[in-house]
Amino acid sequence: MSNKEDRILNILEGIDLQLRSAKCYNHSIFSGSLGLILYYYCSSRYTNNERKQILASDLLKAVFDDLNEGSKMLMGSQLSTGAAGFAFVVNFLQKNKFIDFLSSSNKCNFLL
């Protein structure tokens, strides 16, 4: 591993330590679970860490469950805190093959 890769991995480990104690009070990108979903999926791919991928999948499932139950955890239509941010994240995850909505059973299948 190069020195640059070692520095990146050390930074990601520091971020992971901070996030372990984080609480999500909404589903926003900037301060909520959608941001954590993006981080954990991207970080899992870079570090080849299946645990992070599972965390991201569990968080995404919780967001879908909340939406199906009529939760108010998304606020309005804004990118940062609302439905536009949710749509952005789901689109990003689909395009980057973290999730797969195109299945024969018409259910959301998470790629693990």
C-alpha positions as CSV (number, residue, x, y, z in Angstrom):
1,M,0.0,0.0,0.0
2,S,1.2,3.5,-0.8
3,N,1.7,6.2,1.7
4,K,-1.2,8.1,0.2
5,E,-3.5,5.1,0.6
6,D,-2.4,4.6,4.2
7,R,-3.3,8.3,5.0
8,I,-6.7,7.8,3.4
9,L,-7.4,4.7,5.4
10,N,-6.3,6.5,8.6
11,I,-8.7,9.4,7.9
12,L,-11.5,6.9,7.2
13,E,-10.8,5.1,10.5
14,G,-11.0,8.5,12.3
15,I,-14.3,9.3,10.7
16,D,-15.6,5.8,11.6
17,L,-14.7,6.4,15.3
18,Q,-16.6,9.7,15.3
19,L,-19.6,8.1,13.6
20,R,-19.9,5.2,16.0
21,S,-21.3,7.6,18.6
22,A,-23.5,9.6,16.1
23,K,-27.2,9.7,16.5
24,C,-29.5,10.4,13.5
25,Y,-32.6,12.5,14.2
26,N,-33.7,12.8,10.6
27,H,-33.0,11.3,7.2
28,S,-31.2,14.3,5.7
29,I,-28.0,14.1,3.6
30,F,-26.0,16.6,5.6
31,S,-26.8,15.6,9.2
32,G,-28.9,12.4,9.0
33,S,-29.1,8.9,7.9
34,L,-28.9,9.6,4.1
35,G,-25.4,11.1,4.6
36,L,-24.4,8.1,6.6
37,I,-25.7,5.8,3.9
38,L,-23.6,7.5,1.3
39,Y,-20.5,7.4,3.5
40,Y,-20.8,3.8,4.5
41,Y,-21.5,2.5,1.0
42,C,-18.7,4.5,-0.6
43,S,-16.3,3.7,2.3
44,S,-17.2,0.0,2.2
45,R,-16.2,-0.2,-1.5
46,Y,-12.9,1.7,-1.0
47,T,-11.9,-0.3,2.1
48,N,-13.5,-3.6,1.0
49,N,-15.3,-3.7,4.4
50,E,-18.5,-5.8,4.4
51,R,-19.5,-4.5,7.8
52,K,-19.9,-1.0,6.4
53,Q,-21.9,-2.2,3.5
54,I,-24.3,-4.0,6.0
55,L,-24.6,-0.8,8.1
56,A,-25.5,1.2,4.9
57,S,-28.0,-1.4,3.9
58,D,-29.6,-1.5,7.3
59,L,-29.9,2.3,7.4
60,L,-31.4,2.4,3.9
61,K,-33.9,-0.2,4.9
62,A,-34.8,1.9,7.9
63,V,-35.4,4.9,5.7
64,F,-37.7,3.0,3.4
65,D,-39.5,1.5,6.4
66,D,-40.0,5.0,7.9
67,L,-41.3,6.3,4.5
68,N,-43.7,3.5,4.2
69,E,-45.0,4.2,7.7
70,G,-45.5,7.9,6.9
71,S,-42.7,9.2,9.0
72,K,-41.8,12.9,8.9
73,M,-38.0,12.3,9.0
74,L,-37.6,13.9,5.6
75,M,-38.5,17.6,5.7
76,G,-40.0,19.0,2.5
77,S,-38.6,18.7,-1.0
78,Q,-35.1,20.1,-0.5
79,L,-31.9,18.3,-1.5
80,S,-30.3,18.7,1.9
81,T,-33.2,17.6,4.1
82,G,-36.0,16.4,2.0
83,A,-37.4,14.2,-0.8
84,A,-34.9,15.5,-3.4
85,G,-32.0,14.3,-1.3
86,F,-33.6,10.9,-0.9
87,A,-34.1,10.7,-4.7
88,F,-30.5,11.8,-5.2
89,V,-29.1,9.2,-2.8
90,V,-31.2,6.3,-4.3
91,N,-30.3,7.3,-7.8
92,F,-26.6,7.5,-6.9
93,L,-26.7,4.1,-5.2
94,Q,-28.4,2.5,-8.2
95,K,-26.1,4.1,-10.8
96,N,-23.0,3.0,-8.8
97,K,-24.4,-0.6,-8.3
98,F,-24.7,-0.4,-4.5
99,I,-28.4,-1.4,-4.8
100,D,-30.5,-3.0,-7.5
101,F,-34.2,-2.0,-8.0
102,L,-34.4,-3.9,-11.3
103,S,-35.3,-7.4,-10.2
104,S,-37.9,-9.9,-11.5
105,S,-39.7,-10.0,-8.2
106,N,-40.2,-6.2,-8.3
107,K,-38.6,-5.8,-4.8
108,C,-35.6,-3.7,-3.8
109,N,-32.7,-6.1,-3.7
110,F,-29.5,-4.8,-2.0
111,L,-26.3,-6.0,-3.5
112,L,-24.1,-7.7,-0.9
